[in-house]
Amino acid sequence: MQKKSKTKIRPLQKQQKPGLEKSLSPLPDSKPISQDGKLMGKTAVVSGGDSGIGKATALLFAKEGADVVIPYLSETSDAKDTKKEIEALGRRCVLIKGDLGKENHCKKVIAKTISEFGKLDILVNNAGNHWEADQIEDISTEQLMKTFHSNFFSVFWLTKYAMKHLKKGSSIINTTSVTAYRGSDHLMDYAATKGAILSFTRSLSANVASKGIGVNAVAPGPIWTPLIASSFSKKEISEFGSDTPMKRAGEPNEVATCFLFLASEDAAYMTGQVLHPNGGEIVNG
């Protein structure tokens, strides 16, 4: 394999071990980056922010100073409740109802964001859905396409139309899943979309790294959200998450902190990476 060429980016220098920081040229920047108001004055789109992981992320972003746009499918009462909570934190919130599995709606979401706020700093591609199937024969082409439109095509389209509005320091954060790494015997089409999101994250990050736009992902394990309660049997719901090393499902606010980190200057030297709030499962990802 041919080695990648390297470019000189600092003066030639050499020290005896262990070396002195004060003698380095340039000096390393060791001042703390972390601060309150990590997202002050920023505008974020959080798809699926009406409930679950998306809601927890939207609220945390608002707490840290961001105005939030929430595209959601149909759960208007949840969306309105989330908007009230964001406004109680002193930030603006715009709700946009519709199907992100349709390209034109994704285009409208970004256009509405720019119309309302004049800018876009953070894009969180979080919306998604799944349906159980015991065997591949049970997955119809209609369901397959619906899953990909909802989970992956929406990510691609929102990102595509957002890109011209993003600038150096902007962040794209995609929600993939632990299933992208270890699969799922009863959510095969869902796991496939999450694998696609993972590869898309890594590919796009390399494509836009020179522009200073961070592209990362979060891969949750079992998290207690309305999607779980609406997807599985009563028995499965009662046991949900108990097979993780931590013996429980996670809470949405235990995942939202990952999104905040990746959206803030704390993650300035991270791109193409994935965080794994999954209760302790080792996925070597």
C-alpha positions as CSV (number, residue, x, y, z in Angstrom):
1,M,0.0,0.0,0.0
2,Q,1.4,3.4,-1.0
3,K,2.0,5.8,1.9
4,K,0.1,9.0,1.9
5,S,2.2,12.1,1.3
6,K,2.7,14.4,4.2
7,T,3.2,18.2,4.3
8,K,5.4,20.2,6.7
9,I,3.0,22.1,9.0
10,R,5.4,23.2,11.8
11,P,9.1,24.0,12.2
12,L,11.7,21.2,12.3
13,Q,12.5,20.4,16.0
14,K,13.7,17.6,18.2
15,Q,14.1,17.3,22.0
16,Q,15.5,14.8,24.4
17,K,13.0,12.7,26.3
18,P,10.7,13.4,28.0
19,G,10.8,16.9,26.4
20,L,9.6,20.3,27.6
21,E,6.3,21.8,26.5
22,K,7.6,25.4,26.7
23,S,10.2,24.5,24.1
24,L,7.7,23.4,21.5
25,S,7.0,25.5,18.5
26,P,4.2,26.4,18.3
27,L,3.2,25.9,21.9
28,P,0.3,23.4,22.4
29,D,-3.1,25.0,23.3
30,S,-4.0,23.5,26.6
31,K,-6.6,26.0,27.8
32,P,-10.0,24.4,28.6
33,I,-12.5,24.6,25.7
34,S,-15.5,23.4,27.7
35,Q,-17.8,26.2,29.0
36,D,-21.4,26.9,29.8
37,G,-23.5,27.9,26.8
38,K,-21.7,25.6,24.5
39,L,-24.1,26.3,21.7
40,M,-25.0,29.9,22.4
41,G,-26.4,31.7,19.4
42,K,-26.5,28.6,17.2
43,T,-29.3,27.1,15.2
44,A,-29.9,23.4,15.1
45,V,-32.2,21.1,13.2
46,V,-33.0,17.9,15.2
47,S,-35.1,15.5,13.2
48,G,-37.5,13.4,15.3
49,G,-37.1,15.9,18.1
50,D,-40.7,15.5,19.3
51,S,-39.9,12.6,21.6
52,G,-37.2,10.1,22.7
53,I,-33.6,10.7,21.9
54,G,-34.4,13.6,19.6
55,K,-36.4,15.4,22.3
56,A,-33.7,15.0,24.9
57,T,-31.1,16.3,22.5
58,A,-33.3,19.3,21.5
59,L,-33.8,20.2,25.1
60,L,-30.2,19.9,26.0
61,F,-29.2,22.0,22.9
62,A,-31.7,24.7,24.0
63,K,-30.3,24.6,27.5
64,E,-26.9,25.3,26.0
65,G,-28.1,28.3,24.0
66,A,-29.3,26.9,20.6
67,D,-32.6,27.7,18.8
68,V,-34.1,24.4,17.5
69,V,-36.0,23.3,14.4
70,I,-37.9,20.1,14.9
71,P,-39.1,18.2,11.9
72,Y,-41.5,15.4,13.0
73,L,-43.8,12.9,11.3
74,S,-47.2,13.1,13.0
75,E,-47.0,13.2,16.8
76,T,-48.2,16.8,17.1
77,S,-49.1,16.7,20.8
78,D,-45.5,15.5,21.7
79,A,-44.0,18.1,19.4
80,K,-46.0,20.9,21.0
81,D,-45.0,19.8,24.4
82,T,-41.3,19.8,23.4
83,K,-41.7,23.2,21.9
84,K,-43.1,24.6,25.2
85,E,-40.2,23.1,27.1
86,I,-37.7,24.6,24.7
87,E,-39.3,28.0,24.9
88,A,-39.3,27.8,28.7
89,L,-35.5,27.6,28.4
90,G,-35.6,30.9,26.6
91,R,-34.9,29.6,23.1
92,R,-37.0,29.6,19.9
93,C,-38.4,26.4,18.5
94,V,-40.0,25.9,15.1
95,L,-42.0,22.7,14.4
96,I,-42.3,21.3,10.9
97,K,-44.7,18.4,10.4
98,G,-44.3,16.0,7.5
99,D,-42.6,12.9,6.0
100,L,-38.8,13.1,5.8
101,G,-38.9,10.0,3.6
102,K,-39.9,12.4,0.8
103,E,-37.1,14.4,-0.8
104,N,-39.1,17.6,-1.4
105,H,-40.1,17.7,2.3
106,C,-36.4,17.5,3.4
107,K,-35.7,20.4,1.0
108,K,-38.5,22.4,2.6
109,V,-37.2,21.7,6.1
110,I,-33.9,23.3,5.3
111,A,-35.5,26.2,3.4
112,K,-37.8,26.9,6.4
113,T,-34.9,26.8,8.8
114,I,-33.0,29.4,6.7
115,S,-36.1,31.5,6.3
116,E,-36.7,31.6,10.1
117,F,-33.2,31.9,11.4
118,G,-31.0,32.9,8.5
119,K,-28.5,30.2,9.2
120,L,-27.9,26.6,10.1
121,D,-25.0,25.5,12.4
122,I,-26.0,21.9,13.5
123,L,-27.8,19.2,11.7
124,V,-28.9,16.2,13.8
125,N,-30.3,13.4,11.6
126,N,-32.1,11.4,14.2
127,A,-35.6,10.5,12.9
128,G,-36.2,6.8,12.1
129,N,-38.5,3.8,12.4
130,H,-38.5,0.0,12.5
131,W,-40.8,-3.0,12.2
132,E,-40.0,-6.5,13.4
133,A,-39.8,-9.5,11.1
134,D,-38.9,-13.0,12.1
135,Q,-37.5,-13.9,8.6
136,I,-36.5,-12.1,5.5
137,E,-39.5,-13.5,3.6
138,D,-41.7,-11.4,5.9
139,I,-40.1,-8.2,4.8
140,S,-42.0,-6.9,1.8
141,T,-40.4,-4.6,-0.8
142,E,-42.8,-1.9,0.4
143,Q,-41.6,-2.2,4.0
144,L,-38.0,-2.3,2.8
145,M,-38.4,0.9,0.9
146,K,-40.3,2.6,3.7
147,T,-37.6,1.8,6.2
148,F,-34.8,3.1,3.9
149,H,-36.8,6.2,3.0
150,S,-37.5,7.0,6.6
151,N,-34.1,6.1,8.1
152,F,-31.4,6.6,5.4
153,F,-32.7,8.6,2.5
154,S,-33.9,11.3,4.9
155,V,-30.4,11.6,6.3
156,F,-29.0,11.9,2.8
157,W,-31.5,14.5,1.6
158,L,-31.4,16.7,4.7
159,T,-27.7,16.7,4.5
160,K,-27.6,17.4,0.8
161,Y,-29.8,20.5,1.1
162,A,-28.2,21.7,4.3
163,M,-24.6,21.5,3.0
164,K,-24.5,24.9,1.2
165,H,-25.6,26.6,4.4
166,L,-23.0,25.0,6.6
167,K,-19.7,26.7,7.3
168,K,-16.4,26.0,9.1
169,G,-17.2,24.8,12.6
170,S,-20.6,23.4,11.7
171,S,-21.6,19.9,12.8
172,I,-23.6,17.1,11.2
173,I,-24.5,14.3,13.7
174,N,-26.2,11.1,12.5
175,T,-28.0,8.5,14.6
176,T,-26.8,5.1,13.7
177,S,-27.3,2.1,16.1
178,V,-25.5,-0.8,17.8
179,T,-27.3,-2.9,15.2
180,A,-25.0,-1.4,12.5
181,Y,-22.2,-3.3,14.2
182,R,-23.6,-6.6,15.4
183,G,-26.8,-6.8,13.3
184,S,-30.3,-7.8,14.4
185,D,-32.0,-11.0,13.5
186,H,-35.5,-9.4,13.8
187,L,-34.8,-5.9,12.5
188,M,-32.8,-6.8,9.4
189,D,-33.9,-3.9,7.2
190,Y,-33.5,-1.5,10.1
191,A,-30.0,-2.7,10.8
192,A,-29.1,-2.3,7.1
193,T,-30.2,1.3,7.2
194,K,-28.1,2.0,10.2
195,G,-25.1,0.4,8.5
196,A,-25.7,2.7,5.6
197,I,-25.8,5.7,7.9
198,L,-22.5,4.6,9.5
199,S,-20.7,4.3,6.1
200,F,-22.3,7.6,4.9
201,T,-21.0,9.3,8.0
202,R,-17.4,8.1,7.5
203,S,-17.5,8.9,3.7
204,L,-19.0,12.4,4.1
205,S,-16.6,13.2,6.9
206,A,-13.6,12.7,4.6
207,N,-15.4,14.6,1.8
208,V,-15.9,17.8,3.8
209,A,-13.0,17.7,6.3
210,S,-11.2,20.4,4.4
211,K,-14.2,22.7,4.9
212,G,-14.0,22.4,8.6
213,I,-17.4,20.7,8.9
214,G,-17.5,17.9,11.5
215,V,-19.5,14.8,10.6
216,N,-19.9,12.2,13.3
217,A,-22.5,9.7,14.6
218,V,-24.0,8.3,17.8
219,A,-24.8,4.6,17.9
220,P,-27.3,4.0,20.8
221,G,-28.0,0.6,22.3
222,P,-31.4,-0.1,23.8
223,I,-33.0,3.3,24.8
224,W,-36.4,3.7,26.4
225,T,-38.4,5.7,23.9
226,P,-42.0,5.7,22.4
227,L,-40.7,3.8,19.4
228,I,-39.9,0.8,21.6
229,A,-43.3,0.8,23.3
230,S,-45.0,0.9,19.9
231,S,-42.8,-1.7,18.2
232,F,-42.5,-4.8,20.3
233,S,-44.7,-7.3,22.3
234,K,-45.6,-6.7,25.9
235,K,-43.1,-9.3,27.0
236,E,-40.3,-7.9,24.9
237,I,-41.1,-4.4,26.3
238,S,-41.0,-5.6,29.9
239,E,-37.5,-7.1,29.3
240,F,-36.2,-4.4,27.0
241,G,-32.5,-3.6,27.8
242,S,-32.1,-6.2,30.5
243,D,-29.6,-8.2,28.4
244,T,-27.0,-5.4,28.3
245,P,-24.0,-5.5,30.7
246,M,-25.6,-2.8,32.7
247,K,-28.8,-4.8,32.9
248,R,-31.1,-1.9,31.8
249,A,-32.2,0.2,29.0
250,G,-30.7,3.7,28.7
251,E,-32.6,6.9,29.0
252,P,-32.8,9.5,26.2
253,N,-31.0,12.1,28.3
254,E,-28.1,9.6,28.7
255,V,-27.7,9.8,24.9
256,A,-28.3,13.5,24.4
257,T,-24.9,14.3,26.0
258,C,-23.2,12.5,23.2
259,F,-24.9,14.8,20.6
260,L,-24.0,17.9,22.6
261,F,-20.4,16.9,22.8
262,L,-20.2,16.3,19.0
263,A,-22.1,19.6,18.3
264,S,-19.8,21.7,20.5
265,E,-16.2,23.0,20.2
266,D,-15.3,20.2,22.6
267,A,-15.3,17.9,19.6
268,A,-13.3,20.2,17.4
269,Y,-10.7,17.5,16.5
270,M,-13.2,14.7,15.9
271,T,-14.8,13.8,12.6
272,G,-15.8,10.5,11.0
273,Q,-16.2,9.0,14.5
274,V,-19.0,7.3,16.4
275,L,-19.9,7.4,20.1
276,H,-21.5,4.3,21.7
277,P,-24.0,4.9,24.6
278,N,-25.1,1.3,24.7
279,G,-25.0,0.0,28.3
280,G,-21.6,-1.6,28.0
281,E,-21.8,-3.7,24.8
282,I,-18.4,-3.9,23.1
283,V,-18.8,-3.5,19.4
284,N,-15.2,-2.7,18.3
285,G,-16.5,0.2,16.2
